[in-house]
Amino acid sequence: MRCTVFGTGYLGTTHAICMAELGHHVLGVDTDPGKITKLSSGQLPFYEPDLEPLLRRNLAVGRLHFTTSYPDAAQFADLHILTVGTPSAADGHTADLTDLYAVANQLAALIERPAVILGKSTVPAGTAARLAAHLREQSPTCDFELAWNPEFLREGHALQDALRPDRIVLGVDMERTLGRSRAEQQARHLYADQLKAGVPLVVTNLETAELAKMAANAYLATKISFINAISDLCEGVGADVRALADILGHDPRIGRFGLDAGIGFGGGCLPKDLRALAKQAGELGAVDAAMLLREVEQINLHRRVRVVDLARQACGGSLRAAHVAVLGAAFKAESDDVRDSPALHVSAAIQQHGAFVTVYDPKALDNARQSYPTLTFATTITHACENADVVLVLTEWEQFAALNPDELTRLVRNRSIIDGRSSLDSTRWREAGWAYRAPGIPKTCDQLSP
């Protein structure tokens, strides 16, 4: 099958590579010549485990190409996939759809054959219908069907999520299609391998498909904020939030994923989608939904304040002139993404309290330097931890969990560690003579179960 992918950011590049890996012929399109040159030479502009070898393999066999030419893209295929970014607008709540509309306008003006335009960008409900009406007005001779196919990629797990997703969602214009739409036929062809493997396909209306990604992210955010709120209660009564999360996780109605107390969520999706969904809920008069989502966000932001408080306590009540080592800059492990990174937000807050902060991350240092130029960055864990009064683990990289407390003892000034991701073995660190603190873990409470 031949298809184009408009937008070569994280989502577009990943989707283009994975569709080529499934055997399709894919043309990635972007207006940034530098990005196109880099991708065409087999280099990823971001870090994602195991993705770059697939990029090079599919370039080599000729199934994957990249271009800046919209006319070439319009002629290349009759299935066009939009993966254009929809960042938060200036108000911090609504989605900025400027680039999405611009790309769709340019494409529609060039389409000369019946085509399917498949949107994957995260947008507020109602966007697809408005975009389709706009395109019909701007390009009345264009014969197209617009459908929405939201993505559910998790950074660090993109290959698994793209090649073997949990589900595939397709929103179509129910009023304009009778029986199986052209978009559904194309989608079934595009995802044939996944469907054969038993991945469920949910075909619904446009609005439901648009809500799917935002609702999924909002629910995950709610789950994370719930366990973080409960972690304060655990500390107050002397309970261990990790054991409590395990108990809750055994309930099939709840599940364990997302129930790790700590510094909270960040990144380019959950915070943005949570705010946008709360904004739309408020505009539509869904007061309860709006209030719930806004409280979820406030709980999440307060977790960062809580970790700063733990650092202050570890330094005797004041951070002024303290040497603080921060392990982690990316918003999550297996990523170099620092958008709305809790780790960097906490690092900057600690620095504002007068501390000397040194940050290390195995993949995200370059992006972190650009976003937080006033922080000090180290290229090794050893350098970051030298003479530290307290060490903070704020991204759940496996190499941090595997640290040997005895080896770190020789580097630091004080054996004090704050586990902001509940990723360390607290018993091991305490037995090595370290003062171990983590949100939801009382000072005298060690983990009783693995």
N, C-alpha and C positions, 0 to 999 in steps of 0.2 A: 504494500500500500504506500502511496505517496502522500505526505502531509507537510505542512509548514508549521513552525513554532515561532510566533512573534514575541520577542522579548527574551534576552539571554542572560537574565539574572539567575538567581539560585534555582527558582522553580523552572524557568524555561529551559535552561541548560540541562538540568537533571532530566526533565521530561523528554527533551530532544534525544539525549544520549540513550535513555532507556527504551524509547520507541524504536530507535535504530537497533538496539540490542535485541529487540523482539523480531527483527527482520524487516522492518519498514524502511522506506527511503525518506529521509527527513532533511528539510532545509531550515536551519535556524536563521532568524532575521533580527537584526538590530541596527539602530542608527549610529552606534558607537564603533567607528572603524578600528580603534585600538582593541576593543573587546573581541571583535570578529577576527582580527589578525591573530590574537592570542589563542582563541579557541581553534582556529583553523590549523595552528601549529601544534595542537595537542596539549595546550596548557589551560588548566582551570583557573579562573579568576578568584576562586574561593576554595576553602578546604572542605572536602566531603570524603569520608573513607571509601577507598576502592573505586571511586568514580573516574579518576583520570585514566587508568588503564582501559576502561571501556570507551572513553572518548577517543583514545588513540587507535584502538582496535577498529572501531566503526568508521573512523576517518580513513584508515588504511584499506578497508574492504570496499569503500565507496558508498556506504549506505548513509553517511552523514556529511553534510556540507553546511557552510555558514555564509551569509551574504548581507550586504547593506541595501540591496536592490529590492524595492517593493514590486516593481514590474516583473522581475524575474520570479519572485515568490508567487505572484498572482497567476503566472503561467505554469508554475511547477506542479501545482496540485489543486484539487477541488475541496480539500479539507484543510481548513486554516484554524490553528489553535492559538488563542490569545492568552499569554501568560504575563501580561504587562503589570508592573507594580502598581499598587493602589495604596500609597502611604497615607498616614494621617494628614489631614489638612491643617491649616494654620491654627484652627481652634483646638486641635489635639483630640478631637472626638470623631468628626465625620471623615469619610474616606475621600481622598483626592482622586477623582476619576479623569483628570485632564489627559493624562497619557493614554489611558484606555480609549477614550473617545477619539483622540488624535490618530492612533494606530488604526482603529476600526474605520474611520473616515477615509484614510489613505487607501486602505485595502479595498473597501467597497467600491471606490471610484475606479479601480483597476480590474475588477472581476468581470469576465466576459462570458463565463459558462455557469450553469447551475452549481452552487457551492454550498458547503456547510461551514459556518463559523462557530467554533466551539470555545466558549469562554471558560478559563480555569482560574482567573483572578478572583480574589476574595472581594466581594462587593456587597453593599446593602441590598436587602430584598427589594425588588422592583426595578433594579438597574437594567437587567436584561431586556425587559419589556420596553423601557424607555429608550435604550440604546437601539433596539430593533426598529422602533418607530422613527427615531432620528435618522438612521441609515436609509430607510425607505424614502424619507423626505429629501435627504441630501443626494441619494443615488437611486432615483426611481427606476432606472433600467436594470439595476443589479438584482439578479435572481439568487437569493440566498435564504437559508434557514439558520436562524441563530438559536443555539442551545447552550445550556450551562452544565459544566462538568467539573465540579469543585475538586481541588486537590487536598490530600490529607498527609502530605509529606512531613516527616519529623527530621529535623536536621540531625545528622549523625546516623540516621537509619533510612536515608533516601532510597537506596537501591532496593531494599526489602519492600518499602512502601510503594514504590513505583512499579516494580516487577511483579510483586505478589501482595497487592493491597488487601486490606480487610474487607473493603466493599468498593464498588464503583457506583457513583451517583450521576444520573443524567436528567437534567431538567429540560423539558421541551414545551413549546407553546401549544397547549392542549386545544386551544380554540382554532388554531390554524392548521392543525394536522389531524387527519382522519386515519385511524389505524396506526400502523408503525410508520413513524416519520422518517424522512431522509436522514436526519441527524442520528436517529437510533440505529438505522442500518449501518451508517458509517462507524458509529461508536462500537457496535458489535464486531465489526471487522477489525477496527483498531485494537480492541482488547480481546481478540479471539482466544489468545493463549491463556489469559487470566480466566476467562469464562469457562474454558475447557477444564481448567484446574479447580473449578468450583467456587471461584470468587463471585459473590452475589452482585447482580446488577439491579439497582433500584431506579426505575424510570418514573419520574414524577413531574409536577409542573415547575415552571421556572422559579417561582418564589420559594418553594420548598428546597430546591437544590441550592439556591443562593444562601438560604439560612443554614444549611447543613454544616458548612465549615465553621461559621461563627458560633453556632449553637454548640458544636463539639468542643471548640476551644473554650467557650464560656463555662461549659460543664466541667472540663478539666481544671480550669482556673478555680472554680468553686470548690472542687474537691481538695485542691492544694491549699486554698485559704482556710477551708474547714479544719484540716489537720493542723495547720499552723496556729489557728485560734485555740484549738484544743491543747496545743503544746504549752500554752501559758497556764492552762488549768492543771496540766500534768506537773509542771514545776511547782505550782502552789500546793498540791496535795502530796507530792513525792512520788508520782507515778512516772513510768518510762514510756514516752510517746512511741518509741520504736516497737516495744512489745505490744502496746495498745493497737498500733497500726497493723501488726501481724494478726492480732485477734480479729479486728474488723475485716481485714483482707480475706480471711477464710470464709466470710459470708459471701456466697455467690451473687447476692444482690448488690454487693458493694465492690469487691475486688481490691487487690492490694496496690495496683498501679496508681501512682499519684499521691499516695499517702505517706510521703516522706517529709517530715517537718524540717524546717530550716529557713533559709534566707528568702525563699519565695521564687516566683517565676519572673522571667523577663523575655527578651528576644523580640523579633519583629512581628510575631503573630498574636500570641495570647493577649498582651496588653492592648494592642491596637484593636483587635477584634472585640475584646471585652468593652472597651470604651465606645466603639462604633455601635455595638448592639444595644448598650445602655442608652445611647443617644437616640437611636431609632425607637426604642421602646418608649422613651419619654415623649417623643414627638407623636406617637400613636396613642398615647394615653394608657399604655400598659404599665401602670404605676408600680405594681408589685415587682415586676420583672426589672424595671429600671432601678428601683431601690436595692434589690438583691444584688444586681451586678455592680452597682457603685460601691456597696459595702464590701464585696469580694475584692475589688481593687484597693480599697482603703486598708483592708487587712493585709493584703500583699505588700503594700508600701510600708506598713508599720513593721514588717519583719526585718526590713533593712535597718530601721532605727533600733530594733531589739539587738541585732548583732553588733552595732556600734556600742550599745550600752554594755554588752558582754565584754567587748574589747577594753572599754574604760575600766570596768571592774577588775579585769585581769591586770591592768597597769596601775592598780592601787587607787583608782578613783579619778585619775586625770591622764589624758593622752598627750599632754604637752611634753614635747621633746622625747616621747617614747619612740622606740624603733619597732615598727610593725611590718611583719612579712605577710604578704597576701599571696596565696597559691590559688591562681585562677583569675582569668580576665574574661573569657568567653561566657556567654549567658548559660551555656550548658556544655557538657563534655562532647568530644568528637565534633567540634565546630570551631570555626574562627570568627563567628558572628558575635559582635559586642553591642548590638543594638539593645538599648534598655537593659544592659547587663547589671544585675544586682551586685556582682562582685566589684565592678568598677564604681558603681554608685556608692557602695560602702567604703571603698578605698578613698574616694574623694572626700566623703564626709569625715572620715578619720583624719585625713590630712588637714581639713579645715579646723579640726580641734587642736592643731599644733603638732601632730605626730610626723615622724619621718616614715614614709610608706614606700616599700619596695614590692613590686608586683612581678610575678612570674606566671607564664602560661605556655604550654608546649606548642600552641598553634596560633594564638590570637594576638601576639605581641605587636605586630605591625599595625593592625586595626586599632588596638588599644592605644597605641602612641598617638595616632591621628585623632582619636576621640578625646583623650585625656592627656594632653601634652605636658601638663604640670606634674604628673606623677612620675616616679622613678621606676624604671623597668629593668629587670635582671634577665639574663639569658640562661641561667641555671637555677635550680632549686637552692644549691649551695650558696650562691651569691645573694639570693633573696633573703635567706635565713640567717646570714652572718650577724651576730650580736643582736638578734631580735629579742625584744621583751615579750612579744606574743606572736604566735603564728596563727593565721586564719586560713582555713581551707574553705574556699568559696565557690569552687567549680568541681564537680564530681569526677575528675579524671582518674582513671585506674591507677596511674603512677603515684598519685597522692595517697590513695588508699593503701598502696603497697609500701609506703615509706617506713623505714626502720627508725623507731623513736630513739634507740640507742645511738645511731649514727647522727641523728639530728641534734642530740644532746651536746655533741662536741662543737656545734656551730653557734648555738643560741646563747643569749645572756641569761634568760629565764626559761625554764621548762614549762611553758604555758601554751596551750593550743585550743583554738575554738573551731569546732567542727560545724561549719555552716550548712553542710549538706548531709549530715548523719551518715557519712561514708566511711568513717574510721571505726576500728575496733577499740572501743573506749577502755575495755579491760586491759588490753595490751599496752595502751599508752599510760594508764594509771599505774600499772605494775612496773613500768619503766621510770616512774617517778615524776610523770608529767601531771600538771593540773589540767584536766580535760573538762571543757564546757561545750554544751550544744543546746540549742533551743529545744525545750521540752524534756531535757534530761537533768534532774536534780544533781547537785554536786556530789552526792554520795551514792548515786544510783548507777550501777553498771549494767550493761546489756546481758540479759539472762539467756537469750536464745539467739541462734544465728540468723 
